[in-house]
Amino acid sequence: MNLSLFLSYFLQLPFQFITERYFTIPTKQSPFVRRATPFQDFVIRCVRYAFAQIPAKIGRVFFSKAVALPFLRFRMLRHGYIRSPIYWREIARNGFKGLWIIIDQFSEPDIVVYYCHGGGFSMGSSYFYLEFLLAWVSLLKDAGYQNPALFALEYTLVPDAVFPTQLQQTLAGYEHILSIIDQPSKVCVGGDSAGATLILSLLLHLADLPGSEERLPGFATMISPWTKLVSPRNRNTPSDYLNAESLHLYARQYAGPKASLQNPLLSPGMCRDSARWHRAAPLRGFLFIFGSEEVFGPETWDLISRLQQANIYVEVKEEKGSIHAWPVATLFLSDTA
């Protein structure tokens, strides 16, 4: 990390924040600034710098179990919880590991969400997402499910392993879920960013297996998916905190020295075979949630169009003025956090 560059940005950040937020007319502000609170705006500016300038090996420390779990306990104590109101535990099996969350651990689940976290394949952990995942299970309970559950995969990060290790772990985790629940149609697969990439890769892999229609999940929720890992259409925006150059670096590191970035199992947006997507589609289709200001926006729309042309049901929720993985980020940045 360049110290002089850091000091320069440290001095520039408050100036840019104050200038754009308070001395720029709304029509000249970036779309995210117009909708964000001052706190959200300032934090995202810091994240934007960190993503572009700080190495992933440093960033992964902040998202690790050792940091994320104490932070979660602190947040729970702030809201009066000594322990988690929903049961969760770690699971480690041959070929995969992760977190199992369920309302009633002694009863069979009536729905299971299978989730893969984001982080550019180089950082992130299920522990960092745990509060978001607990909230998801709670919302499913409120929606009428009797015993919702969720399994969050803790896949190996780059550079400790490269493709196809993460896809193999994603498949092993999915097979574990199918051993728990009586019908694949009761499974919802989902992920954000790089985690959504792994879920899309999983679906394409299942489509290539004999009898795939009997193993497909019921639904898929894609939050800010990284559909095509390297693309000239992945361009920086004034609002988003992602940096296209860093993303393309992470993509090539994930691919490793042997895999091709043209491989749809590595980069699902490369698959232009409508029949294959039709075989890969969950029984009830897809939900795409993303922000209008995302670096990934153009490629996300490209995949949505391809799925729709293949007569696959796709529900789209593009939030105007929003940025990457905002449903996750807003949990930490909301006024009631």
Backbone hydrogen bonds, N-H to C=O, Kabsch-Sander energy under -0.5 kcal/mol:
donor,donor_aa,acceptor,acceptor_aa,energy
3,L,1,M,-0.6
6,F,2,N,-2.2
7,L,3,L,-2.6
8,S,4,S,-2.2
9,Y,5,L,-2.4
10,F,6,F,-2.6
11,L,7,L,-1.6
12,Q,8,S,-2.1
13,L,9,Y,-3.0
15,F,11,L,-0.8
16,Q,12,Q,-3.1
17,F,13,L,-2.7
18,I,14,P,-2.6
19,T,15,F,-2.6
20,E,16,Q,-2.6
21,R,17,F,-2.2
22,Y,18,I,-2.4
23,F,18,I,-0.6
23,F,19,T,-1.6
28,K,25,I,-2.2
29,Q,25,I,-0.8
29,Q,26,P,-0.9
34,R,30,S,-1.8
35,R,31,P,-0.9
35,R,32,F,-0.8
36,A,32,F,-2.1
41,D,37,T,-2.8
42,F,38,P,-2.5
43,V,39,F,-2.4
44,I,40,Q,-2.4
45,R,41,D,-1.7
46,C,42,F,-1.7
47,V,43,V,-2.5
48,R,44,I,-2.5
49,Y,45,R,-1.7
50,A,46,C,-2.4
51,F,47,V,-2.9
52,A,48,R,-1.5
53,Q,49,Y,-2.2
54,I,50,A,-2.3
58,I,55,P,-1.4
59,G,55,P,-2.0
60,R,56,A,-3.0
61,V,58,I,-0.9
62,F,58,I,-0.8
62,F,59,G,-0.7
63,F,59,G,-0.9
64,S,61,V,-1.0
67,V,64,S,-0.7
68,A,64,S,-3.3
69,L,65,K,-2.0
71,F,67,V,-1.6
72,L,68,A,-2.4
73,R,69,L,-2.5
74,F,70,P,-2.1
75,R,71,F,-2.2
76,M,72,L,-2.5
77,L,73,R,-2.3
78,R,74,F,-1.9
79,H,75,R,-0.9
79,H,76,M,-0.7
80,G,77,L,-1.6
81,Y,76,M,-2.9
82,I,80,G,-0.6
87,Y,102,I,-0.7
89,R,100,W,-2.0
91,I,98,G,-3.1
93,R,96,F,-2.7
95,G,93,R,-0.7
96,F,93,R,-1.4
98,G,91,I,-2.6
99,L,152,A,-2.2
100,W,89,R,-3.1
101,I,99,L,-0.5
101,I,150,L,-2.9
102,I,87,Y,-2.0
103,I,148,P,-1.6
105,Q,103,I,-0.5
107,S,104,D,-1.6
110,D,147,N,-0.8
111,I,147,N,-0.6
112,V,186,K,-2.2
113,V,149,A,-2.3
114,Y,112,V,-0.5
114,Y,188,C,-2.9
115,Y,113,V,-0.6
115,Y,151,F,-2.7
116,C,190,G,-1.7
117,H,153,L,-0.6
122,S,119,G,-1.3
123,M,119,G,-1.5
128,F,63,F,-0.5
129,Y,125,S,-1.1
130,L,127,Y,-0.8
133,L,129,Y,-2.4
134,L,130,L,-2.8
135,A,131,E,-2.1
136,W,132,F,-1.7
137,V,133,L,-2.2
138,S,134,L,-2.2
139,L,135,A,-2.3
140,L,136,W,-2.0
141,K,137,V,-2.0
142,D,138,S,-2.2
143,A,139,L,-1.6
144,G,141,K,-1.3
145,Y,140,L,-1.9
149,A,111,I,-2.0
150,L,101,I,-2.8
151,F,113,V,-3.0
152,A,99,L,-2.6
152,A,150,L,-0.5
153,L,115,Y,-2.4
153,L,151,F,-0.6
154,E,97,K,-3.0
155,Y,153,L,-0.8
158,V,121,F,-3.2
160,D,157,L,-1.0
161,A,157,L,-0.9
163,F,254,Y,-2.9
165,T,162,V,-2.1
168,Q,164,P,-2.6
169,Q,165,T,-2.2
170,T,166,Q,-2.1
171,L,167,L,-2.3
172,A,168,Q,-2.2
173,G,169,Q,-2.5
174,Y,170,T,-1.9
175,E,171,L,-2.5
176,H,172,A,-1.8
177,I,173,G,-1.8
178,L,174,Y,-2.2
179,S,175,E,-1.1
180,I,176,H,-0.5
180,I,177,I,-1.5
181,I,177,I,-2.1
186,K,183,Q,-2.0
187,V,184,P,-2.1
188,C,112,V,-2.7
189,V,187,V,-0.5
189,V,219,F,-2.4
190,G,114,Y,-2.6
191,G,221,T,-1.6
192,D,116,C,-1.3
193,S,223,I,-1.9
193,S,224,S,-0.6
195,G,192,D,-2.3
197,T,193,S,-1.6
198,L,194,A,-1.9
199,I,195,G,-1.7
200,L,196,A,-2.6
201,S,197,T,-2.6
202,L,198,L,-2.4
203,L,199,I,-2.3
204,L,200,L,-2.1
205,H,201,S,-2.3
206,L,202,L,-2.7
207,A,203,L,-2.0
208,D,204,L,-0.8
208,D,205,H,-1.0
209,L,206,L,-1.6
212,S,209,L,-1.2
214,E,211,G,-1.6
215,R,212,S,-2.0
216,L,212,S,-0.8
218,G,184,P,-1.0
218,G,187,V,-2.2
219,F,187,V,-1.3
220,A,285,G,-1.3
221,T,189,V,-2.6
222,M,220,A,-0.6
222,M,287,L,-3.5
223,I,191,G,-2.7
223,I,221,T,-0.6
224,S,222,M,-0.7
224,S,289,I,-3.2
226,W,193,S,-1.4
227,T,225,P,-1.1
229,L,227,T,-0.5
234,N,231,S,-1.6
235,R,233,R,-1.5
235,R,295,V,-0.7
240,D,293,E,-0.7
247,L,243,N,-2.4
248,H,244,A,-2.4
249,L,245,E,-1.6
250,Y,246,S,-2.5
251,A,247,L,-2.4
252,R,248,H,-1.9
253,Q,249,L,-2.0
254,Y,250,Y,-2.4
255,A,251,A,-2.3
256,G,252,R,-1.5
259,A,255,A,-1.1
263,N,260,S,-1.8
266,L,263,N,-1.5
267,S,263,N,-3.0
269,G,227,T,-3.6
270,M,267,S,-2.6
271,C,268,P,-2.0
272,R,270,M,-0.6
274,S,272,R,-0.9
277,W,273,D,-2.1
278,H,274,S,-2.3
279,R,275,A,-2.0
280,A,276,R,-1.6
281,A,277,W,-1.4
283,L,217,P,-2.1
284,R,218,G,-2.7
285,G,282,P,-1.3
286,F,313,Y,-2.3
287,L,220,A,-2.3
288,F,315,E,-2.9
289,I,222,M,-3.1
289,I,287,L,-0.5
290,F,317,K,-1.9
292,S,319,E,-2.4
293,E,322,S,-2.2
294,E,291,G,-1.3
297,G,294,E,-1.0
300,T,296,F,-2.3
301,W,297,G,-2.4
302,D,298,P,-1.7
303,L,299,E,-2.0
304,I,300,T,-2.3
305,S,301,W,-2.6
306,R,302,D,-1.8
307,L,303,L,-2.5
308,Q,304,I,-2.5
309,Q,305,S,-2.2
310,A,306,R,-1.0
311,N,308,Q,-1.8
312,I,307,L,-2.0
315,E,286,F,-2.7
317,K,288,F,-3.0
319,E,290,F,-2.5
319,E,317,K,-0.7
320,K,318,E,-0.6
322,S,319,E,-1.7
326,W,323,I,-1.2
328,V,325,A,-1.0
329,A,325,A,-2.3
330,T,326,W,-3.0
331,L,328,V,-0.9
332,F,328,V,-0.6
332,F,329,A,-1.2
333,L,329,A,-1.2
334,S,330,T,-1.3
337,A,334,S,-1.4
